[in-house]
Amino acid sequence: MENDTLRLIQEMNFSYLLLIQRLLKEDKAMGMTCLGVSSEMADILAALTLKEVARLAAVPQILCSFRFQDNTVLAALTHGQIEVPATPHPLTSKPAGQCA
């Protein structure tokens, strides 16, 4: 794997881990639903130190997963058949009950 690609994967992993920690700390139940993880896994992820996050982010594989298992859902979303709510500005709070 090229060094630049590996670096980008590690940067994405780091950002992803920080995001999931934020989700879980703000609203554990919603974070668990968005991530598809158990309460135990949520507790472990939320409790990671910055050093542990950096170590985990350094693995040479993408940590997040693509969760569309049905190509018809993906096709509907990408071809405008399903309306996707507008993404709120990152500095504003999201409406209750929505995954990030």
N, CA, C and O atoms as CSV, one atom per row, in Angstrom:
chain,resi,resn,atom,element,x,y,z
A,1,MET,N,N,0.857,-1.181,0.000
A,1,MET,CA,C,0.000,0.000,0.000
A,1,MET,C,C,0.901,1.242,0.000
A,1,MET,O,O,1.880,1.303,0.744
A,2,GLU,N,N,0.575,2.201,-0.813
A,2,GLU,CA,C,1.376,3.408,-0.904
A,2,GLU,C,C,1.343,4.176,0.408
A,2,GLU,O,O,0.340,4.173,1.122
A,3,ASN,N,N,2.460,4.838,0.713
A,3,ASN,CA,C,2.559,5.582,1.973
A,3,ASN,C,C,1.490,6.656,2.103
A,3,ASN,O,O,0.941,6.861,3.186
A,4,ASP,N,N,1.191,7.343,1.005
A,4,ASP,CA,C,0.185,8.400,1.060
A,4,ASP,C,C,-1.198,7.826,1.351
A,4,ASP,O,O,-1.960,8.405,2.125
A,5,THR,N,N,-1.518,6.714,0.748
A,5,THR,CA,C,-2.810,6.062,0.991
A,5,THR,C,C,-2.899,5.590,2.429
A,5,THR,O,O,-3.931,5.771,3.075
A,6,LEU,N,N,-1.847,4.995,2.937
A,6,LEU,CA,C,-1.814,4.533,4.325
A,6,LEU,C,C,-1.980,5.706,5.289
A,6,LEU,O,O,-2.705,5.603,6.279
A,7,ARG,N,N,-1.317,6.802,5.003
A,7,ARG,CA,C,-1.442,7.997,5.851
A,7,ARG,C,C,-2.875,8.514,5.848
A,7,ARG,O,O,-3.399,8.892,6.896
A,8,LEU,N,N,-3.510,8.534,4.683
A,8,LEU,CA,C,-4.893,8.992,4.587
A,8,LEU,C,C,-5.843,8.075,5.350
A,8,LEU,O,O,-6.770,8.551,6.005
A,9,ILE,N,N,-5.621,6.769,5.269
A,9,ILE,CA,C,-6.442,5.818,6.026
A,9,ILE,C,C,-6.279,6.073,7.522
A,9,ILE,O,O,-7.265,6.080,8.258
A,10,GLN,N,N,-5.061,6.280,7.970
A,10,GLN,CA,C,-4.817,6.514,9.392
A,10,GLN,C,C,-5.432,7.830,9.858
A,10,GLN,O,O,-5.957,7.905,10.968
A,11,GLU,N,N,-5.374,8.861,9.030
A,11,GLU,CA,C,-6.014,10.136,9.372
A,11,GLU,C,C,-7.526,9.973,9.462
A,11,GLU,O,O,-8.163,10.497,10.376
A,12,MET,N,N,-8.100,9.237,8.499
A,12,MET,CA,C,-9.537,9.001,8.518
A,12,MET,C,C,-9.926,8.196,9.760
A,12,MET,O,O,-10.919,8.511,10.416
A,13,ASN,N,N,-9.156,7.168,10.082
A,13,ASN,CA,C,-9.424,6.372,11.272
A,13,ASN,C,C,-9.393,7.233,12.526
A,13,ASN,O,O,-10.255,7.097,13.394
A,14,PHE,N,N,-8.419,8.107,12.625
A,14,PHE,CA,C,-8.290,8.969,13.797
A,14,PHE,C,C,-9.511,9.883,13.928
A,14,PHE,O,O,-10.090,10.012,15.007
A,15,SER,N,N,-9.892,10.513,12.815
A,15,SER,CA,C,-11.068,11.393,12.823
A,15,SER,C,C,-12.330,10.617,13.148
A,15,SER,O,O,-13.182,11.094,13.897
A,16,TYR,N,N,-12.452,9.428,12.590
A,16,TYR,CA,C,-13.623,8.577,12.832
A,16,TYR,C,C,-13.710,8.200,14.311
A,16,TYR,O,O,-14.785,8.276,14.905
A,17,LEU,N,N,-12.607,7.801,14.900
A,17,LEU,CA,C,-12.617,7.423,16.312
A,17,LEU,C,C,-12.980,8.607,17.209
A,17,LEU,O,O,-13.716,8.441,18.182
A,18,LEU,N,N,-12.474,9.791,16.892
A,18,LEU,CA,C,-12.831,10.974,17.675
A,18,LEU,C,C,-14.320,11.292,17.514
A,18,LEU,O,O,-14.982,11.681,18.475
A,19,LEU,N,N,-14.836,11.127,16.308
A,19,LEU,CA,C,-16.265,11.365,16.065
A,19,LEU,C,C,-17.125,10.386,16.854
A,19,LEU,O,O,-18.105,10.793,17.479
A,20,ILE,N,N,-16.776,9.103,16.836
A,20,ILE,CA,C,-17.622,8.156,17.555
A,20,ILE,C,C,-17.537,8.371,19.061
A,20,ILE,O,O,-18.514,8.147,19.776
A,21,GLN,N,N,-16.381,8.802,19.545
A,21,GLN,CA,C,-16.301,9.129,20.974
A,21,GLN,C,C,-17.235,10.291,21.295
A,21,GLN,O,O,-17.926,10.279,22.314
A,22,ARG,N,N,-17.249,11.284,20.431
A,22,ARG,CA,C,-18.130,12.435,20.651
A,22,ARG,C,C,-19.598,12.011,20.621
A,22,ARG,O,O,-20.382,12.403,21.485
A,23,LEU,N,N,-19.965,11.204,19.618
A,23,LEU,CA,C,-21.341,10.715,19.530
A,23,LEU,C,C,-21.744,9.969,20.800
A,23,LEU,O,O,-22.824,10.195,21.346
A,24,LEU,N,N,-20.881,9.093,21.255
A,24,LEU,CA,C,-21.201,8.273,22.422
A,24,LEU,C,C,-21.263,9.083,23.707
A,24,LEU,O,O,-22.057,8.780,24.597
A,25,LYS,N,N,-20.435,10.105,23.807
A,25,LYS,CA,C,-20.444,10.935,25.009
A,25,LYS,C,C,-21.641,11.882,25.032
A,25,LYS,O,O,-22.158,12.199,26.103
A,26,GLU,N,N,-22.087,12.337,23.856
A,26,GLU,CA,C,-23.237,13.242,23.785
A,26,GLU,C,C,-24.552,12.505,24.009
A,26,GLU,O,O,-25.433,13.004,24.708
A,27,ASP,N,N,-24.684,11.326,23.421
A,27,ASP,CA,C,-25.923,10.551,23.539
A,27,ASP,C,C,-25.575,9.089,23.271
A,27,ASP,O,O,-25.549,8.640,22.124
A,28,LYS,N,N,-25.309,8.363,24.343
A,28,LYS,CA,C,-24.834,6.987,24.208
A,28,LYS,C,C,-25.806,6.117,23.421
A,28,LYS,O,O,-25.387,5.376,22.532
A,29,ALA,N,N,-27.085,6.194,23.733
A,29,ALA,CA,C,-28.073,5.338,23.062
A,29,ALA,C,C,-28.124,5.622,21.561
A,29,ALA,O,O,-28.125,4.692,20.754
A,30,MET,N,N,-28.165,6.888,21.189
A,30,MET,CA,C,-28.204,7.228,19.769
A,30,MET,C,C,-26.886,6.842,19.101
A,30,MET,O,O,-26.887,6.344,17.975
A,31,GLY,N,N,-25.766,7.066,19.782
A,31,GLY,CA,C,-24.470,6.683,19.237
A,31,GLY,C,C,-24.376,5.193,18.990
A,31,GLY,O,O,-23.857,4.756,17.963
A,32,MET,N,N,-24.884,4.406,19.944
A,32,MET,CA,C,-24.883,2.951,19.785
A,32,MET,C,C,-25.701,2.539,18.569
A,32,MET,O,O,-25.304,1.648,17.817
A,33,THR,N,N,-26.845,3.191,18.379
A,33,THR,CA,C,-27.707,2.885,17.234
A,33,THR,C,C,-27.021,3.263,15.925
A,33,THR,O,O,-27.014,2.479,14.976
A,34,CYS,N,N,-26.451,4.449,15.875
A,34,CYS,CA,C,-25.781,4.910,14.653
A,34,CYS,C,C,-24.601,4.017,14.285
A,34,CYS,O,O,-24.362,3.735,13.111
A,35,LEU,N,N,-23.867,3.578,15.309
A,35,LEU,CA,C,-22.672,2.780,15.070
A,35,LEU,C,C,-22.948,1.288,14.966
A,35,LEU,O,O,-22.151,0.541,14.399
A,36,GLY,N,N,-24.079,0.857,15.516
A,36,GLY,CA,C,-24.388,-0.566,15.520
A,36,GLY,C,C,-23.515,-1.347,16.485
A,36,GLY,O,O,-23.097,-2.465,16.182
A,37,VAL,N,N,-23.233,-0.758,17.659
A,37,VAL,CA,C,-22.391,-1.426,18.655
A,37,VAL,C,C,-23.164,-1.671,19.943
A,37,VAL,O,O,-24.179,-1.027,20.211
A,38,SER,N,N,-22.662,-2.614,20.732
A,38,SER,CA,C,-23.272,-2.943,22.019
A,38,SER,C,C,-22.908,-1.893,23.061
A,38,SER,O,O,-22.036,-1.054,22.837
A,39,SER,N,N,-23.580,-1.951,24.190
A,39,SER,CA,C,-23.298,-1.038,25.292
A,39,SER,C,C,-21.863,-1.213,25.787
A,39,SER,O,O,-21.183,-0.235,26.098
A,40,GLU,N,N,-21.416,-2.448,25.856
A,40,GLU,CA,C,-20.052,-2.724,26.316
A,40,GLU,C,C,-19.019,-2.132,25.357
A,40,GLU,O,O,-18.044,-1.518,25.789
A,41,MET,N,N,-19.240,-2.321,24.057
A,41,MET,CA,C,-18.327,-1.768,23.062
A,41,MET,C,C,-18.358,-0.241,23.102
A,41,MET,O,O,-17.319,0.404,22.963
A,42,ALA,N,N,-19.535,0.334,23.290
A,42,ALA,CA,C,-19.662,1.791,23.381
A,42,ALA,C,C,-18.862,2.322,24.569
A,42,ALA,O,O,-18.184,3.343,24.456
A,43,ASP,N,N,-18.939,1.634,25.699
A,43,ASP,CA,C,-18.182,2.059,26.881
A,43,ASP,C,C,-16.686,2.014,26.627
A,43,ASP,O,O,-15.960,2.926,27.023
A,44,ILE,N,N,-16.219,0.959,25.970
A,44,ILE,CA,C,-14.787,0.826,25.668
A,44,ILE,C,C,-14.344,1.944,24.736
A,44,ILE,O,O,-13.322,2.585,24.980
A,45,LEU,N,N,-15.105,2.183,23.668
A,45,LEU,CA,C,-14.744,3.219,22.698
A,45,LEU,C,C,-14.752,4.608,23.324
A,45,LEU,O,O,-13.858,5.412,23.061
A,46,ALA,N,N,-15.747,4.895,24.144
A,46,ALA,CA,C,-15.856,6.216,24.764
A,46,ALA,C,C,-14.729,6.463,25.758
A,46,ALA,O,O,-14.340,7.609,25.985
A,47,ALA,N,N,-14.202,5.393,26.353
A,47,ALA,CA,C,-13.176,5.537,27.389
A,47,ALA,C,C,-11.747,5.538,26.858
A,47,ALA,O,O,-10.809,5.702,27.637
A,48,LEU,N,N,-11.558,5.360,25.551
A,48,LEU,CA,C,-10.206,5.342,24.997
A,48,LEU,C,C,-9.498,6.664,25.255
A,48,LEU,O,O,-10.087,7.734,25.099
A,49,THR,N,N,-8.240,6.586,25.649
A,49,THR,CA,C,-7.428,7.792,25.798
A,49,THR,C,C,-6.978,8.251,24.417
A,49,THR,O,O,-7.105,7.511,23.441
A,50,LEU,N,N,-6.457,9.463,24.335
A,50,LEU,CA,C,-5.976,9.969,23.051
A,50,LEU,C,C,-4.848,9.086,22.516
A,50,LEU,O,O,-4.765,8.846,21.312
A,51,LYS,N,N,-3.989,8.608,23.401
A,51,LYS,CA,C,-2.902,7.719,22.992
A,51,LYS,C,C,-3.453,6.407,22.431
A,51,LYS,O,O,-2.940,5.898,21.435
A,52,GLU,N,N,-4.487,5.860,23.058
A,52,GLU,CA,C,-5.106,4.626,22.581
A,52,GLU,C,C,-5.819,4.843,21.252
A,52,GLU,O,O,-5.784,3.975,20.380
A,53,VAL,N,N,-6.467,5.999,21.092
A,53,VAL,CA,C,-7.113,6.339,19.825
A,53,VAL,C,C,-6.061,6.394,18.718
A,53,VAL,O,O,-6.267,5.845,17.636
A,54,ALA,N,N,-4.945,7.049,18.985
A,54,ALA,CA,C,-3.878,7.164,17.988
A,54,ALA,C,C,-3.318,5.791,17.623
A,54,ALA,O,O,-3.054,5.519,16.452
A,55,ARG,N,N,-3.138,4.936,18.613
A,55,ARG,CA,C,-2.615,3.590,18.360
A,55,ARG,C,C,-3.599,2.780,17.510
A,55,ARG,O,O,-3.198,2.103,16.563
A,56,LEU,N,N,-4.873,2.853,17.851
A,56,LEU,CA,C,-5.890,2.126,17.088
A,56,LEU,C,C,-6.024,2.690,15.677
A,56,LEU,O,O,-6.214,1.934,14.724
A,57,ALA,N,N,-5.929,3.996,15.537
A,57,ALA,CA,C,-6.055,4.632,14.220
A,57,ALA,C,C,-4.900,4.270,13.290
A,57,ALA,O,O,-5.027,4.371,12.070
A,58,ALA,N,N,-3.783,3.853,13.860
A,58,ALA,CA,C,-2.586,3.567,13.062
A,58,ALA,C,C,-2.625,2.223,12.338
A,58,ALA,O,O,-1.708,1.907,11.580
A,59,VAL,N,N,-3.678,1.424,12.562
A,59,VAL,CA,C,-3.742,0.138,11.862
A,59,VAL,C,C,-3.900,0.386,10.364
A,59,VAL,O,O,-4.522,1.373,9.972
A,60,PRO,N,N,-3.356,-0.482,9.526
A,60,PRO,CA,C,-3.398,-0.256,8.073
A,60,PRO,C,C,-4.689,-0.739,7.411
A,60,PRO,O,O,-4.656,-1.285,6.309
A,61,GLN,N,N,-5.810,-0.541,8.076
A,61,GLN,CA,C,-7.101,-0.883,7.487
A,61,GLN,C,C,-8.131,0.151,7.914
A,61,GLN,O,O,-7.980,0.796,8.952
A,62,ILE,N,N,-9.160,0.305,7.127
A,62,ILE,CA,C,-10.211,1.274,7.423
A,62,ILE,C,C,-11.087,0.709,8.535
A,62,ILE,O,O,-11.586,-0.411,8.432
A,63,LEU,N,N,-11.272,1.491,9.604
A,63,LEU,CA,C,-12.023,1.017,10.760
A,63,LEU,C,C,-13.531,1.143,10.590
A,63,LEU,O,O,-14.280,0.331,11.133
A,64,CYS,N,N,-13.981,2.135,9.856
A,64,CYS,CA,C,-15.428,2.273,9.658
A,64,CYS,C,C,-15.870,1.320,8.552
A,64,CYS,O,O,-15.068,0.913,7.712
A,65,SER,N,N,-17.138,0.975,8.563
A,65,SER,CA,C,-17.626,0.041,7.553
A,65,SER,C,C,-18.794,0.656,6.792
A,65,SER,O,O,-19.507,1.519,7.304
A,66,PHE,N,N,-18.966,0.207,5.594
A,66,PHE,CA,C,-20.065,0.644,4.747
A,66,PHE,C,C,-21.266,-0.205,5.121
A,66,PHE,O,O,-21.226,-1.424,4.957
A,67,ARG,N,N,-22.336,0.407,5.620
A,67,ARG,CA,C,-23.423,-0.357,6.209
A,67,ARG,C,C,-24.616,-0.613,5.294
A,67,ARG,O,O,-25.596,-1.213,5.733
A,68,PHE,N,N,-24.563,-0.178,4.042
A,68,PHE,CA,C,-25.653,-0.495,3.115
A,68,PHE,C,C,-25.459,-1.924,2.628
A,68,PHE,O,O,-24.507,-2.212,1.903
A,69,GLN,N,N,-26.348,-2.808,3.018
A,69,GLN,CA,C,-26.253,-4.201,2.587
A,69,GLN,C,C,-27.108,-4.462,1.353
A,69,GLN,O,O,-26.952,-5.488,0.690
A,70,ASP,N,N,-28.000,-3.543,1.048
A,70,ASP,CA,C,-28.912,-3.713,-0.064
A,70,ASP,C,C,-28.616,-2.639,-1.101
A,70,ASP,O,O,-28.731,-1.447,-0.818
A,71,ASN,N,N,-28.236,-3.061,-2.294
A,71,ASN,CA,C,-27.878,-2.085,-3.324
A,71,ASN,C,C,-29.045,-1.206,-3.743
A,71,ASN,O,O,-28.823,-0.119,-4.277
A,72,THR,N,N,-30.286,-1.640,-3.519
A,72,THR,CA,C,-31.427,-0.818,-3.903
A,72,THR,C,C,-31.533,0.427,-3.013
A,72,THR,O,O,-31.940,1.490,-3.482
A,73,VAL,N,N,-31.174,0.297,-1.750
A,73,VAL,CA,C,-31.176,1.465,-0.858
A,73,VAL,C,C,-30.122,2.461,-1.321
A,73,VAL,O,O,-30.395,3.657,-1.423
A,74,LEU,N,N,-28.932,1.974,-1.598
A,74,LEU,CA,C,-27.862,2.843,-2.082
A,74,LEU,C,C,-28.255,3.508,-3.396
A,74,LEU,O,O,-28.036,4.707,-3.575
A,75,ALA,N,N,-28.823,2.752,-4.301
A,75,ALA,CA,C,-29.248,3.313,-5.589
A,75,ALA,C,C,-30.327,4.373,-5.394
A,75,ALA,O,O,-30.299,5.417,-6.046
A,76,ALA,N,N,-31.272,4.108,-4.504
A,76,ALA,CA,C,-32.343,5.071,-4.254
A,76,ALA,C,C,-31.787,6.367,-3.659
A,76,ALA,O,O,-32.220,7.458,-4.028
A,77,LEU,N,N,-30.836,6.243,-2.748
A,77,LEU,CA,C,-30.250,7.431,-2.135
A,77,LEU,C,C,-29.417,8.232,-3.130
A,77,LEU,O,O,-29.454,9.462,-3.124
A,78,THR,N,N,-28.682,7.555,-3.967
A,78,THR,CA,C,-27.792,8.259,-4.891
A,78,THR,C,C,-28.483,8.752,-6.149
A,78,THR,O,O,-27.968,9.636,-6.833
A,79,HIS,N,N,-29.633,8.195,-6.460
A,79,HIS,CA,C,-30.348,8.630,-7.657
A,79,HIS,C,C,-31.559,9.490,-7.338
A,79,HIS,O,O,-32.422,9.685,-8.193
A,80,GLY,N,N,-31.634,10.006,-6.116
A,80,GLY,CA,C,-32.654,10.971,-5.754
A,80,GLY,C,C,-34.045,10.407,-5.536
A,80,GLY,O,O,-35.011,11.170,-5.508
A,81,GLN,N,N,-34.182,9.102,-5.379
A,81,GLN,CA,C,-35.508,8.531,-5.161
A,81,GLN,C,C,-35.946,8.650,-3.703
A,81,GLN,O,O,-37.135,8.547,-3.402
A,82,ILE,N,N,-35.005,8.862,-2.811
A,82,ILE,CA,C,-35.301,9.070,-1.395
A,82,ILE,C,C,-34.732,10.429,-1.020
A,82,ILE,O,O,-33.576,10.731,-1.316
A,83,GLU,N,N,-35.546,11.245,-0.370
A,83,GLU,CA,C,-35.061,12.551,0.053
A,83,GLU,C,C,-34.215,12.403,1.302
A,83,GLU,O,O,-34.662,11.842,2.302
A,84,VAL,N,N,-32.998,12.905,1.243
A,84,VAL,CA,C,-32.097,12.881,2.383
A,84,VAL,C,C,-32.190,14.241,3.054
A,84,VAL,O,O,-32.058,15.264,2.382
A,85,PRO,N,N,-32.418,14.280,4.385
A,85,PRO,CA,C,-32.504,15.580,5.060
A,85,PRO,C,C,-31.212,16.364,4.903
A,85,PRO,O,O,-30.124,15.791,4.848
A,86,ALA,N,N,-31.346,17.666,4.831
A,86,ALA,CA,C,-30.170,18.524,4.714
A,86,ALA,C,C,-29.269,18.318,5.910
A,86,ALA,O,O,-29.738,18.186,7.040
A,87,THR,N,N,-27.972,18.293,5.658
A,87,THR,CA,C,-27.000,18.115,6.727
A,87,THR,C,C,-26.869,19.434,7.481
A,87,THR,O,O,-26.619,20.472,6.868
A,88,PRO,N,N,-27.037,19.406,8.818
A,88,PRO,CA,C,-26.886,20.641,9.579
A,88,PRO,C,C,-25.434,21.093,9.584
A,88,PRO,O,O,-24.517,20.286,9.432
A,89,HIS,N,N,-25.244,22.363,9.756
A,89,HIS,CA,C,-23.901,22.911,9.849
A,89,HIS,C,C,-23.193,22.245,11.021
A,89,HIS,O,O,-23.809,22.041,12.068
A,90,PRO,N,N,-21.892,21.894,10.871
A,90,PRO,CA,C,-21.191,21.163,11.927
A,90,PRO,C,C,-21.132,21.887,13.272
A,90,PRO,O,O,-20.922,21.248,14.302
A,91,LEU,N,N,-21.309,23.183,13.278
A,91,LEU,CA,C,-21.232,23.914,14.540
A,91,LEU,C,C,-22.591,24.050,15.214
A,91,LEU,O,O,-22.684,24.560,16.330
A,92,THR,N,N,-23.641,23.596,14.542
A,92,THR,CA,C,-24.967,23.644,15.146
A,92,THR,C,C,-25.330,22.267,15.640
A,92,THR,O,O,-24.781,21.268,15.177
A,93,SER,N,N,-26.247,22.213,16.571
A,93,SER,CA,C,-26.643,20.903,17.094
A,93,SER,C,C,-27.590,20.221,16.131
A,93,SER,O,O,-28.312,20.881,15.383
A,94,LYS,N,N,-27.587,18.902,16.149
A,94,LYS,CA,C,-28.459,18.138,15.266
A,94,LYS,C,C,-29.792,17.920,15.957
A,94,LYS,O,O,-29.854,17.887,17.186
A,95,PRO,N,N,-30.855,17.769,15.189
A,95,PRO,CA,C,-32.161,17.480,15.789
A,95,PRO,C,C,-32.111,16.171,16.562
A,95,PRO,O,O,-31.377,15.254,16.190
A,96,ALA,N,N,-32.876,16.083,17.616
A,96,ALA,CA,C,-32.893,14.877,18.433
A,96,ALA,C,C,-33.323,13.682,17.604
A,96,ALA,O,O,-34.225,13.774,16.772
A,97,GLY,N,N,-32.657,12.550,17.848
A,97,GLY,CA,C,-33.035,11.311,17.196
A,97,GLY,C,C,-32.378,11.068,15.852
A,97,GLY,O,O,-32.665,10.056,15.213
A,98,GLN,N,N,-31.502,11.963,15.395
A,98,GLN,CA,C,-30.844,11.759,14.118
A,98,GLN,C,C,-29.410,11.306,14.328
A,98,GLN,O,O,-28.710,11.818,15.202
A,99,CYS,N,N,-28.983,10.358,13.536
A,99,CYS,CA,C,-27.583,9.943,13.562
A,99,CYS,C,C,-26.775,10.970,12.784
A,99,CYS,O,O,-27.278,11.611,11.861
A,100,ALA,N,N,-25.536,11.111,13.168
A,100,ALA,CA,C,-24.674,12.061,12.472
A,100,ALA,C,C,-24.321,11.557,11.101
A,100,ALA,O,O,-23.599,12.228,10.365
